Amino acid sequence: MKLSKGNIFIALTVGFLATNSMASESEHEHGHENSGGAACEGYGPQAPRDIDDVAGTNKRIFTMAPDYTKMNLCNIHFHNNAEHKAKDFSIYAGEGEHGHGGGYQCSSSKSLTKAELMPPKQTMCKGLKPGDTIEVHWVHTTCETKPGKGLGSCLSEACANPELRVETQVFTVVNDSSALDFNELTYDGNMVNGYHQAKALPKNTGKAIEFLGSTTGPKYTEQQCSPMQVTWSVHPNCAKIDINSLGQWCEGNVFEEDHAHGVRKLATNPALLSRIK
């Protein structure tokens, strides 16, 4: 079948976005560190950021996406350490390697009991350990799509330029069945008012900070910016999550996620940040 120019454009756009997924292998497993140099010019606001710092001078403004309850959940994935920074997750983990081992850790990760730190009987999510910090992203889209792997599941040939919103929670991983159960926070064919939705999102972790930003992952730096526009909603307090429930989820889910992804280095240049209102 011969494609029209419009269809070719859409196909190329879908291909480009799919390869620039928030959780794609190319970004998270083969990224590179910030090499220094002049900041990107002409790009919209970037993420991740320090959510306690409201300053930002980036002039590229776009409309905030609708509330997540009025959008379709399209992807869930998590990162090794927190990509964003806040008072409750501000322990710097270092540069890391290709985004792994960098980022920030929860304060609560340094005051866990021996029981909470007890290693599980089997390897979880390809190396996740009690005491680790993770940042979970529930990605939502205005497209009529089904949840699946990567950002490619958040768009379609008929909807190549969706509004995107990421609900975000940082967790301390513990070996404790009384901690939050990740299986209760994921997607299991759950529909609410006609929208694909997670069964639940974390509560009691502070009012989410909303801001305009971009996709993340170690492929991007302050010198190599992401062109994607994303509305972020980041809760300011850590919560504890049971590693055994994460391990169960990693064994099989519709998102094909089985490990923690690397983090993008924090964006600090005001010219690359939106102002938090």
N, C-alpha and C positions, 0 to 999 in steps of 0.2 A: 504494500500500500504506500503510495506516495504522500508524504506529509506536506501540509501547507507551511508557509513561513511562520505562521502563528503557532502551529503545532510543534515545529522544530524549535522555536524559541522556548516554548513551555517545556519541551523535553530536555533541552539544554539546561534550563533553569532548575528543573527537578533534579537532574544529574548533579549540577553544581551544589545544590543545597544538601543532597544526600551525602556527598563527599565531605561536606562541612558540618556534619552532625555534631551535636553537643557531646555525644558519647561514641563517636565513630573511632574505629581502630586507628585511622590515619592521624587523627588529632591527638589521641590520648596515649598511644603507644609509640609513636614515632615523632613526637613534638620536639622542640628545642628550647633552650633557655633564652632569656632576654640577653641579647648580645650588646645592648647599649646603642647609643646613637640617637638621632633626632626622632621625635615622636611622629606617629602617623598624622597626616594632614587630610582634611576633607571627610573623615569618617565620623559617624555618629558616636554617641556615648558608649563606653566600653564597660565590661564586667570581667572579673569580680572586682569588688571595691570594699573599703572599710565603711560599713553602714552607719557607724557612729559619726562619721565626718560628712556633713551635708553639703560641703562646698563642691562646686563644679561649674565650669565655664563653657562647656561644649554647647554650641548654638544649634545643633541638629536636633530639633524637637519633633516627636511624633506622639500620637494619641495613645494613652495607656490602654492596654487590652482590657476587654470585659473581665468581670469577676470570673474566677475559674469555674464556678458552678454553672456558668452560661457558655462554657467552652467544652470541647472534647479532650479528655486525657488522651495523649498520643504516645507518651514514652515515660518510663521511669528508669533512672540509673543513679549510681552514686560514685563519689570521688574519694580517693585516698587522702585524708585530712580535709579541712575546710578550705574551699577556694576563697570565700569571703572572709572578712575579719569583723569581729565585734568584741566588746569587752569580755564576754563569756567564752569566746573562742579566739584568743589573741596570743597564745603561746606559739612563737615562731618555730617551725619544725626544720627550717633551713632551706637551701636551694632545691634539694632533691635531685633526681636524675630523670630527665625527660618528663618532668611533671610528677613523678612518683616520689613520695617522701617529703615533698615540699608543702607549702601551705601552712595552715594553723591548726592548733589542737585545742580541745576544750579544757578549761580549768579543772573540771571534774575528773578528767582522765588521770590527774596526778594524785588523787585522794581516794582510790578505789580499794576495796577490801581484797584479801587474799582469795576469797571465794569468787568475787567478781572477776578476778584476773586468772582464775583457773583455766588452763588450756583445755579446749574441747577434745573429745575423743578422736575426732577426725579433722582433716583440713577443711576450712570453711572458705568459700569464695576465693579459691586460689591464693590463700595466704593471709586472710583477714584474721586478726588476733584480738582477744580481750584487751582493752586499754587503748585500742586504736580510735581515732576520730574519723568520721565519715560525713560527707555532705550529700544529702539526697535531693535529687531534682525530680519533681513531678511536672512534666512538660505538657502544656495545654495549647490547643490550636482552635482557630475559628473554622477550619476546614471540616467537612463531613468525612472523616476518615476513621479507621479502626486503630486501636493501639497496636504498636509493633516496634520493630528494631530501629533505633536511631531517629534523627530528625526527618529522614525520608518518610517516616510514617506520619509526620505532622502536616504533610501537604500532598497534593495529587496533581494530575494533569489538568483537572478542572479548577484547581485552587492552588496556584503556584506561589502566591504571595500572601500567606495568612498572617493574622495577628497571633503573636505567641506570648504566653505567660508561663513563668516557671515559679511554682510554689517550692520553697526551699527550707529544709530543716537540717541542722547540724546535730549529730549524735555522738555520744561516747558509747563504744561497743563494750558490752559486759557479758559474762557468762552467768546469767541470772534470769530464770524463767518468770520472775515477777516484774522484770523490766518490760518495756513496750515490745509487742510482738509485730514484727514487720509484715507477717502474713495478713494482719488486720489493716495494714496501711497500703496495700497494693491493689491491683486490679484483678478481678476475677469474673469478668463479664458483667460487672456492675453498671447498671443504667439508672440515671436519676433525671427525671423530666426530659427524657429523650437524649441525654448526653452521656458519653462514656465518662465514668468518674472512678477515682479510687474509692475503696470501701470506707476509708476514713483518712483524715490528715491529722497530724499531731496537734494537741491542744495544750494550753497552759505553758507555752514557751515564749510568751510576750507578744505584743502586737507586732505584726509583720511590717517591716520597712519596705515601702514600695518605691521603685525608681526605674528609670529608663536605662537600658544597657544593651548588651550584645550576647552572642554565644560565647562560650568559654572553651577551655581545653588548652594544653600546652603548645599547640601549634601557633597560637596567637600570643603576641607580646605587645608592649607599647610601641614597638617599631613595625609590627605586622598585625594590623587591626582586623577585627571581624566586621564585615559589612552588614550582618544581620541585626534586625531590630527586635529586642526582647523586653517585655515588661517583667521585672523581677519583684518577687515578694519573699523577703528573707526574714525568718523569725530570729530574734536577737539572743535567745537563750538555748543552751544545749539541753538535750534529753538523753536518757539512757535507753539503748536498744539491745535486745537479747541476741547474741551472736548465733544461737541455734536456729532462731527463726530466719535470720539472714541466710544462713547456710541452706536451709530448706528452700528458700526462694531462689537462690543461685543454682540449685539443682535443676530447675526448669521453670521458665516463665515466658509469656508471650513476647517479651522484649528481647529475649535471647541474651540476657545479661548474666554473667557468671563471675564477675570480679570488679574490684574498685578501679576506676579510671584515674588518670593523672590530673593534676590541677594546673590552671593557668596562673601565672604570677600576678599578684595584686596590681591593679592599675591605680596609680597614685597621682599622675599628672592631671591637674585640674582641667586642662584643655581636652582631656579624654573622658571626663566625667560629667554627668548631668547633675543639676542641683536637686537635692532631695528636699521636697517641700513638707 
